[in-house]
């Protein structure tokens, strides 16, 4: 009888922990949707202290630290960018130590480098442009039907083509392919990256 009680108690505690995780993640995403990036990041950090083997909250902390740089981008100085991107890199490294096989680490690394190139192409283009291209090539080979990766690679390739005065048509086609894949894209869980089809649709408008 005692054994049965112990088993029931174990499952009750486990279910409670899962529920707390789900509630915390949902709260963090809700804050994010309300554009409360610092509050969302703090919530993900609290989750990560408990979910020590779960790379997802760590991923989102790193991603938010990247995305923060695009707000009022033109007025941000290099010190501000470095502060955010150093934090992102720290959590990205932590994610890699937890989930070495996930292409989402390379995806975020490409996004991080892109901020530097956008900030100062003359200074950081030579350092990071080829690396960004290689990272996108790698993740698209790993998951060739992932619309998040396809769209981000196409957007990077379009920017590169425009910089060198080349046609963007091939990359516009890739954007359309990504858009067609989003409706059937199934993340591994409700908290895995889902992408942003609205942003991709906006990028595709430049092709018209």
Backbone as CSV, one residue per row, in Angstrom:
resi,resn,N_x,N_y,N_z,CA_x,CA_y,CA_z,C_x,C_y,C_z
1,UNK,0.835,-1.214,0.000,0.000,0.000,0.000,0.867,1.260,0.000
2,UNK,1.947,1.248,0.818,2.849,2.388,0.875,3.498,2.629,-0.485
3,UNK,3.844,1.508,-1.150,4.483,1.632,-2.473,3.542,2.338,-3.460
4,UNK,2.277,1.946,-3.422,1.287,2.555,-4.307,1.169,4.054,-4.028
5,UNK,1.169,4.421,-2.750,1.085,5.830,-2.380,2.291,6.621,-2.880
6,UNK,3.476,5.995,-2.759,4.692,6.648,-3.246,4.620,6.880,-4.759
7,UNK,4.129,5.871,-5.474,4.007,5.977,-6.924,3.032,7.092,-7.289
8,UNK,1.877,7.120,-6.592,0.878,8.157,-6.859,1.442,9.547,-6.557
9,UNK,2.201,9.662,-5.450,2.801,10.934,-5.084,3.810,11.378,-6.135
10,UNK,4.592,10.414,-6.646,5.588,10.728,-7.673,4.924,11.300,-8.919
11,UNK,3.870,10.634,-9.364,3.167,11.098,-10.563,2.479,12.439,-10.338
12,UNK,1.977,12.659,-9.133,1.329,13.939,-8.815,2.345,15.072,-8.889
13,UNK,3.543,14.848,-8.346,4.594,15.853,-8.365,5.055,16.103,-9.796
14,UNK,5.196,15.011,-10.565,5.635,15.136,-11.957,4.645,15.944,-12.776
15,UNK,3.355,15.649,-12.627,2.331,16.369,-13.368,2.296,17.839,-12.973
16,UNK,2.518,18.099,-11.683,2.540,19.476,-11.212,3.684,20.246,-11.840
17,UNK,4.872,19.582,-11.923,6.039,20.222,-12.523,5.784,20.512,-13.992
18,UNK,5.173,19.579,-14.710,4.867,19.787,-16.122,3.904,20.957,-16.289
19,UNK,2.911,21.012,-15.420,1.934,22.092,-15.498,2.591,23.440,-15.236
20,UNK,3.471,23.505,-14.263,4.180,24.747,-13.972,5.032,25.180,-15.161
21,UNK,5.670,24.223,-15.798,6.476,24.518,-16.984,5.599,25.078,-18.098
22,UNK,4.500,24.417,-18.352,3.600,24.862,-19.415,3.042,26.254,-19.119
23,UNK,2.631,26.467,-17.885,2.094,27.779,-17.507,3.156,28.862,-17.651
24,UNK,4.375,28.538,-17.237,5.462,29.508,-17.327,5.782,29.861,-18.771
25,UNK,5.846,28.847,-19.639,6.140,29.091,-21.044,5.018,29.906,-21.697
26,UNK,3.794,29.554,-21.389,2.666,30.304,-21.956,2.685,31.760,-21.499
27,UNK,3.025,31.973,-20.233,3.120,33.331,-19.704,4.227,34.113,-20.412
28,UNK,5.367,33.457,-20.616,6.489,34.110,-21.281,6.128,34.513,-22.708
29,UNK,5.457,33.618,-23.420,5.054,33.944,-24.794,4.006,35.053,-24.819
30,UNK,3.139,35.066,-23.829,2.132,36.129,-23.744,2.801,37.490,-23.544
31,UNK,3.796,37.536,-22.683,4.547,38.780,-22.475,5.253,39.196,-23.755
32,UNK,5.794,38.233,-24.462,6.491,38.493,-25.723,5.524,39.101,-26.746
33,UNK,4.356,38.501,-26.848,3.346,39.004,-27.784,2.923,40.434,-27.444
34,UNK,2.999,40.781,-26.177,2.669,42.144,-25.742,3.869,43.084,-25.862
35,UNK,4.931,42.595,-26.488,6.146,43.381,-26.720,6.875,43.739,-25.422
36,UNK,6.677,42.914,-24.396,7.384,43.101,-23.128,8.578,42.143,-23.118
37,UNK,9.590,42.507,-23.892,10.695,41.585,-24.140,11.513,41.293,-22.887
38,UNK,11.771,42.312,-22.074,12.566,42.082,-20.864,11.823,41.159,-19.892
39,UNK,10.520,41.395,-19.734,9.730,40.551,-18.833,9.656,39.112,-19.356
40,UNK,9.505,38.969,-20.664,9.469,37.629,-21.255,10.797,36.916,-21.047
41,UNK,11.883,37.626,-21.275,13.210,37.032,-21.090,13.422,36.607,-19.640
42,UNK,12.985,37.444,-18.710,13.123,37.097,-17.292,12.328,35.840,-16.947
43,UNK,11.140,35.713,-17.535,10.325,34.530,-17.295,11.014,33.285,-17.849
44,UNK,11.566,33.388,-19.056,12.289,32.255,-19.632,13.500,31.894,-18.768
45,UNK,14.163,32.900,-18.208,15.323,32.626,-17.357,14.913,31.892,-16.088
46,UNK,13.772,32.258,-15.535,13.291,31.550,-14.341,12.958,30.088,-14.682
47,UNK,12.370,29.893,-15.839,12.048,28.526,-16.272,13.338,27.726,-16.472
48,UNK,14.335,28.359,-17.079,15.592,27.670,-17.382,16.328,27.229,-16.118
49,UNK,16.159,27.968,-15.018,16.824,27.564,-13.776,16.242,26.270,-13.223
50,UNK,14.991,25.988,-13.583,14.333,24.752,-13.138,14.497,23.650,-14.176
51,UNK,14.263,24.016,-15.439,14.338,23.046,-16.544,15.780,22.992,-17.058
52,UNK,16.657,22.402,-16.280,18.094,22.477,-16.556,18.522,21.698,-17.800
53,UNK,17.705,20.745,-18.240,18.053,19.945,-19.410,17.189,20.288,-20.626
54,UNK,16.457,21.367,-20.528,15.538,21.755,-21.592,16.120,22.971,-22.324
55,UNK,16.417,22.809,-23.606,17.070,23.887,-24.356,16.118,24.984,-24.811
56,UNK,14.824,24.740,-24.769,13.883,25.705,-25.329,13.875,27.061,-24.615
57,UNK,13.752,27.119,-23.283,13.798,28.452,-22.652,15.120,29.170,-22.894
58,UNK,16.203,28.409,-22.946,17.521,28.991,-23.208,17.564,29.575,-24.626
59,UNK,16.986,28.849,-25.561,16.894,29.318,-26.952,16.165,30.656,-27.025
60,UNK,15.038,30.751,-26.322,14.244,31.976,-26.410,14.907,33.160,-25.706
61,UNK,15.663,32.889,-24.652,16.433,33.968,-24.016,17.432,34.535,-25.022
62,UNK,18.142,33.635,-25.715,19.122,34.061,-26.716,18.448,34.804,-27.863
63,UNK,17.294,34.305,-28.299,16.601,34.948,-29.420,16.103,36.346,-29.059
64,UNK,15.547,36.491,-27.880,15.061,37.811,-27.462,16.219,38.806,-27.378
65,UNK,17.359,38.355,-26.875,18.523,39.243,-26.775,18.980,39.711,-28.154
66,UNK,18.749,38.889,-29.185,19.049,39.299,-30.564,18.001,40.274,-31.071
67,UNK,16.731,39.909,-30.893,15.635,40.707,-31.441,15.573,42.109,-30.838
68,UNK,15.980,42.240,-29.587,15.947,43.556,-28.935,16.761,44.592,-29.705
69,UNK,17.775,44.137,-30.405,18.645,45.071,-31.120,17.953,45.743,-32.301
70,UNK,16.929,45.083,-32.853,16.274,45.640,-34.037,15.289,46.763,-33.681
71,UNK,14.934,46.867,-32.419,14.068,47.964,-31.989,14.900,49.249,-31.929
72,UNK,14.464,50.234,-32.660,15.190,51.510,-32.716,16.646,51.275,-33.127
73,UNK,16.812,50.398,-34.127,18.148,49.926,-34.524,19.087,51.071,-34.920
74,UNK,18.569,52.024,-35.662,19.423,53.101,-36.177,20.044,53.935,-35.059
75,UNK,19.395,53.958,-33.905,19.892,54.792,-32.810,20.688,54.014,-31.767
76,UNK,20.903,52.744,-32.022,21.664,51.941,-31.052,23.159,52.067,-31.342
77,UNK,23.934,52.256,-30.275,25.375,52.294,-30.462,25.963,50.892,-30.292
78,UNK,27.218,50.766,-30.615,27.851,49.448,-30.613,27.919,48.841,-29.212
79,UNK,28.040,49.674,-28.208,28.107,49.159,-26.832,26.796,48.481,-26.436
80,UNK,25.674,49.083,-26.858,24.367,48.485,-26.567,24.202,47.162,-27.297
81,UNK,24.604,47.153,-28.560,24.524,45.909,-29.334,25.370,44.822,-28.684
82,UNK,26.562,45.180,-28.297,27.475,44.196,-27.705,26.903,43.618,-26.418
83,UNK,26.288,44.461,-25.618,25.710,43.995,-24.359,24.654,42.921,-24.625
84,UNK,23.747,43.191,-25.565,22.693,42.236,-25.889,23.246,40.987,-26.573
85,UNK,24.158,41.195,-27.511,24.665,40.058,-28.284,25.613,39.181,-27.473
86,UNK,26.324,39.763,-26.529,27.140,38.935,-25.625,26.252,38.033,-24.778
87,UNK,25.132,38.599,-24.309,24.180,37.781,-23.544,23.624,36.665,-24.423
88,UNK,23.253,37.021,-25.641,22.728,36.013,-26.556,23.749,34.912,-26.803
89,UNK,24.994,35.301,-27.028,26.034,34.303,-27.299,26.246,33.385,-26.106
90,UNK,26.199,33.932,-24.911,26.359,33.112,-23.710,25.272,32.039,-23.630
91,UNK,24.028,32.433,-23.867,22.937,31.467,-23.793,22.941,30.524,-24.997
92,UNK,23.410,31.032,-26.137,23.538,30.173,-27.311,24.568,29.076,-27.040
93,UNK,25.683,29.431,-26.426,26.698,28.442,-26.069,26.142,27.421,-25.086
94,UNK,25.338,27.908,-24.168,24.699,27.010,-23.197,23.750,26.053,-23.904
95,UNK,23.015,26.577,-24.870,22.106,25.717,-25.631,22.884,24.631,-26.367
96,UNK,23.993,24.998,-26.990,24.790,24.016,-27.728,25.290,22.897,-26.812
97,UNK,25.614,23.255,-25.579,26.092,22.241,-24.633,24.974,21.284,-24.227
98,UNK,23.737,21.738,-24.353,22.588,20.919,-23.974,22.040,20.118,-25.152
99,UNK,22.070,20.713,-26.339,21.428,20.113,-27.509,22.339,20.314,-28.721
100,UNK,23.372,19.501,-28.799,24.394,19.687,-29.819,23.882,19.415,-31.234
101,UNK,22.845,18.622,-31.357,22.370,18.225,-32.684,21.300,19.157,-33.254
102,UNK,20.851,20.134,-32.486,19.763,20.989,-32.948,20.261,22.048,-33.934
103,UNK,19.661,22.123,-35.130,20.056,23.164,-36.088,19.603,24.560,-35.661
104,UNK,18.749,24.627,-34.651,18.269,25.938,-34.212,19.380,26.765,-33.561
105,UNK,20.412,26.119,-33.069,21.558,26.870,-32.540,22.278,27.588,-33.680
106,UNK,22.472,26.889,-34.802,23.089,27.527,-35.972,22.192,28.633,-36.528
107,UNK,20.893,28.405,-36.483,19.941,29.411,-36.946,20.097,30.707,-36.142
108,UNK,20.151,30.593,-34.827,20.324,31.777,-33.989,21.695,32.412,-34.186
109,UNK,22.719,31.570,-34.394,24.058,32.122,-34.601,24.087,32.998,-35.855
110,UNK,23.410,32.532,-36.900,23.327,33.323,-38.130,22.605,34.643,-37.873
111,UNK,21.528,34.585,-37.094,20.787,35.811,-36.774,21.653,36.778,-35.969
112,UNK,22.419,36.243,-35.055,23.293,37.084,-34.224,24.335,37.789,-35.091
113,UNK,24.996,37.030,-35.956,26.004,37.635,-36.837,25.378,38.686,-37.756
114,UNK,24.134,38.449,-38.162,23.460,39.379,-39.071,23.298,40.757,-38.439
115,UNK,23.067,40.796,-37.151,22.947,42.089,-36.470,24.242,42.886,-36.613
116,UNK,25.366,42.201,-36.447,26.649,42.888,-36.570,26.861,43.402,-37.986
117,UNK,26.519,42.583,-38.976,26.702,43.001,-40.375,25.797,44.179,-40.701
118,UNK,24.565,44.141,-40.213,23.629,45.242,-40.457,24.095,46.520,-39.769
119,UNK,24.726,46.367,-38.631,25.218,47.534,-37.879,26.355,48.220,-38.616
120,UNK,27.297,47.444,-39.127,28.459,48.031,-39.803,28.985,47.011,-40.815
121,UNK,28.462,47.098,-42.037,28.845,46.135,-43.068,30.318,46.196,-43.421
122,UNK,30.877,47.395,-43.443,32.289,47.535,-43.776,33.174,46.864,-42.734
123,UNK,32.784,46.985,-41.484,33.605,46.447,-40.393,33.380,44.954,-40.177
124,UNK,32.108,44.524,-40.273,31.789,43.144,-39.898,31.389,42.239,-41.066
125,UNK,31.193,42.831,-42.248,30.795,42.012,-43.392,31.824,40.944,-43.741
126,UNK,33.080,41.348,-43.839,34.144,40.387,-44.168,34.281,39.303,-43.108
127,UNK,33.995,39.674,-41.870,34.175,38.745,-40.760,33.050,37.714,-40.680
128,UNK,31.812,38.160,-40.963,30.674,37.294,-40.677,29.832,36.871,-41.887
129,UNK,29.884,37.575,-42.998,28.977,37.287,-44.107,29.093,35.845,-44.595
130,UNK,30.309,35.385,-44.816,30.500,34.012,-45.299,30.034,32.997,-44.259
131,UNK,30.248,33.306,-42.997,29.815,32.406,-41.932,28.290,32.296,-41.895
132,UNK,27.617,33.428,-42.084,26.153,33.420,-42.086,25.641,32.544,-43.218
133,UNK,26.198,32.745,-44.417,25.793,31.935,-45.559,26.003,30.450,-45.310
134,UNK,27.140,30.100,-44.709,27.449,28.693,-44.447,26.502,28.092,-43.400
135,UNK,26.162,28.878,-42.398,25.234,28.396,-41.367,23.862,28.112,-41.971
136,UNK,23.374,29.019,-42.821,22.074,28.800,-43.451,22.112,27.599,-44.397
137,UNK,23.195,27.453,-45.137,23.322,26.285,-46.021,23.232,24.994,-45.213
138,UNK,23.886,24.991,-44.059,23.934,23.780,-43.237,22.569,23.420,-42.675
139,UNK,21.850,24.399,-42.132,20.576,24.063,-41.487,19.505,23.685,-42.515
140,UNK,19.575,24.283,-43.705,18.611,23.916,-44.742,18.874,22.501,-45.248
141,UNK,20.125,22.082,-45.243,20.436,20.698,-45.621,19.930,19.717,-44.568
142,UNK,20.008,20.123,-43.294,19.547,19.245,-42.211,18.033,19.127,-42.228
143,UNK,17.347,20.268,-42.405,15.879,20.270,-42.432,15.411,21.027,-43.682
144,UNK,15.423,20.347,-44.823,15.151,21.022,-46.101,13.724,21.530,-46.278
145,UNK,12.799,21.067,-45.451,11.406,21.513,-45.559,10.961,22.356,-44.370
146,UNK,11.922,22.877,-43.629,11.602,23.744,-42.492,11.426,25.172,-43.011
147,UNK,10.198,25.707,-42.992,9.964,27.036,-43.573,10.679,28.163,-42.839
148,UNK,10.972,27.961,-41.553,11.711,28.973,-40.791,13.100,29.144,-41.394
149,UNK,13.758,28.020,-41.643,15.117,28.049,-42.180,15.128,28.517,-43.641
150,UNK,14.185,28.023,-44.426,14.121,28.389,-45.844,13.930,29.894,-45.992
151,UNK,12.984,30.441,-45.226,12.680,31.869,-45.331,13.859,32.728,-44.881
152,UNK,14.480,32.363,-43.776,15.597,33.165,-43.260,16.790,33.130,-44.210
153,UNK,17.062,31.964,-44.776,18.143,31.865,-45.761,17.817,32.718,-46.985
154,UNK,16.566,32.646,-47.459,16.169,33.429,-48.632,16.296,34.929,-48.363
155,UNK,15.890,35.361,-47.165,15.988,36.786,-46.825,17.445,37.244,-46.804
156,UNK,18.314,36.409,-46.257,19.736,36.748,-46.242,20.288,36.797,-47.669
157,UNK,19.941,35.802,-48.481,20.422,35.755,-49.864,19.898,36.941,-50.680
158,UNK,18.659,37.347,-50.413,18.101,38.519,-51.108,18.885,39.786,-50.760
159,UNK,19.177,39.943,-49.477,19.952,41.107,-49.050,21.334,41.130,-49.679
160,UNK,21.958,39.961,-49.753,23.286,39.859,-50.366,23.225,40.182,-51.853
161,UNK,22.186,39.636,-52.526,22.028,39.879,-53.961,21.820,41.373,-54.238
162,UNK,20.998,42.018,-53.444,20.754,43.453,-53.633,22.051,44.253,-53.435
163,UNK,22.822,43.854,-52.444,24.071,44.564,-52.154,25.020,44.525,-53.350
164,UNK,25.018,43.376,-54.051,25.916,43.223,-55.198,25.218,43.509,-56.530
165,UNK,23.989,44.032,-56.471,23.281,44.407,-57.676,22.811,43.242,-58.525
166,UNK,22.515,42.115,-57.897,22.075,40.933,-58.623,20.570,40.714,-58.464
167,UNK,20.013,39.858,-59.309,18.578,39.570,-59.285,18.206,38.793,-58.023
168,UNK,17.023,39.093,-57.493,16.558,38.419,-56.279,15.501,37.350,-56.588
169,UNK,15.159,37.178,-57.854,14.083,36.261,-58.236,14.223,34.853,-57.665
170,UNK,15.407,34.228,-57.734,15.517,32.869,-57.178,15.169,32.802,-55.691
171,UNK,15.488,33.843,-54.967,15.248,33.865,-53.528,13.794,34.203,-53.224
172,UNK,13.169,34.957,-54.112,11.732,35.205,-53.991,10.971,33.890,-54.129
173,UNK,11.423,33.052,-55.029,10.800,31.737,-55.195,10.929,30.903,-53.926
174,UNK,12.070,31.018,-53.282,12.280,30.287,-52.029,11.384,30.826,-50.914
175,UNK,11.190,32.122,-50.900,10.258,32.709,-49.924,8.856,32.164,-50.139
176,UNK,8.443,32.079,-51.392,7.115,31.541,-51.688,7.020,30.078,-51.280
177,UNK,8.109,29.352,-51.463,8.117,27.938,-51.031,7.954,27.842,-49.514
178,UNK,8.637,28.719,-48.793,8.508,28.728,-47.331,7.072,29.036,-46.927
179,UNK,6.472,30.022,-47.580,5.088,30.395,-47.269,4.151,29.214,-47.495
180,UNK,4.390,28.457,-48.551,3.526,27.309,-48.850,3.697,26.173,-47.841
181,UNK,4.854,26.147,-47.171,5.134,25.069,-46.213,4.633,25.379,-44.805
182,UNK,4.460,26.646,-44.478,4.051,27.005,-43.120,2.742,26.328,-42.671
183,UNK,1.711,26.252,-43.525,0.444,25.657,-43.059,0.564,24.204,-42.600
184,UNK,1.523,23.467,-43.141,1.668,22.053,-42.770,2.874,21.807,-41.861
185,UNK,3.558,22.887,-41.482,4.732,22.749,-40.615,4.297,22.375,-39.203
186,UNK,4.880,21.316,-38.676,4.512,20.834,-37.343,5.733,20.829,-36.425
187,UNK,5.860,21.842,-35.570,6.957,21.835,-34.586,6.863,20.614,-33.678
188,UNK,7.978,20.247,-33.084,8.042,19.038,-32.260,7.145,19.125,-31.026
189,UNK,6.863,20.329,-30.563,5.959,20.519,-29.428,5.329,21.902,-29.546
190,UNK,4.395,22.197,-28.652,3.743,23.504,-28.718,4.703,24.645,-28.391
191,UNK,5.847,24.318,-27.782,6.786,25.364,-27.397,8.013,25.437,-28.305
192,UNK,8.106,24.549,-29.290,9.206,24.630,-30.247,8.967,25.808,-31.200
193,UNK,10.038,26.336,-31.800,9.887,27.483,-32.707,8.862,27.222,-33.807
194,UNK,8.023,28.215,-34.036,6.964,28.115,-35.047,7.214,29.031,-36.237
195,UNK,8.115,29.987,-36.078,8.360,30.927,-37.156,7.343,32.054,-37.153
196,UNK,7.520,32.974,-38.080,6.654,34.155,-38.166,6.258,34.352,-39.621
197,UNK,5.148,33.737,-40.006,4.725,33.816,-41.409,4.377,35.249,-41.806
198,UNK,3.906,36.065,-40.869,3.569,37.456,-41.198,4.816,38.210,-41.661
199,UNK,5.934,37.973,-40.974,7.179,38.633,-41.373,7.620,38.143,-42.746
200,UNK,7.456,36.844,-43.008,7.864,36.278,-44.303,6.990,36.845,-45.417
201,UNK,5.692,36.971,-45.162,4.797,37.560,-46.156,5.194,38.997,-46.466
202,UNK,5.607,39.713,-45.441,6.042,41.097,-45.629,7.317,41.128,-46.473
203,UNK,8.224,40.205,-46.207,9.463,40.135,-47.008,9.141,39.812,-48.465
204,UNK,8.147,38.955,-48.661,7.774,38.554,-50.027,7.170,39.706,-50.816
205,UNK,6.633,40.705,-50.135,6.045,41.864,-50.828,7.112,42.610,-51.638
206,UNK,8.345,42.546,-51.184,9.436,43.215,-51.896,9.710,42.576,-53.242
207,UNK,9.162,41.384,-53.446,9.387,40.679,-54.711,8.401,41.123,-55.789
208,UNK,7.357,41.845,-55.403,6.324,42.209,-56.372,6.728,43.428,-57.179
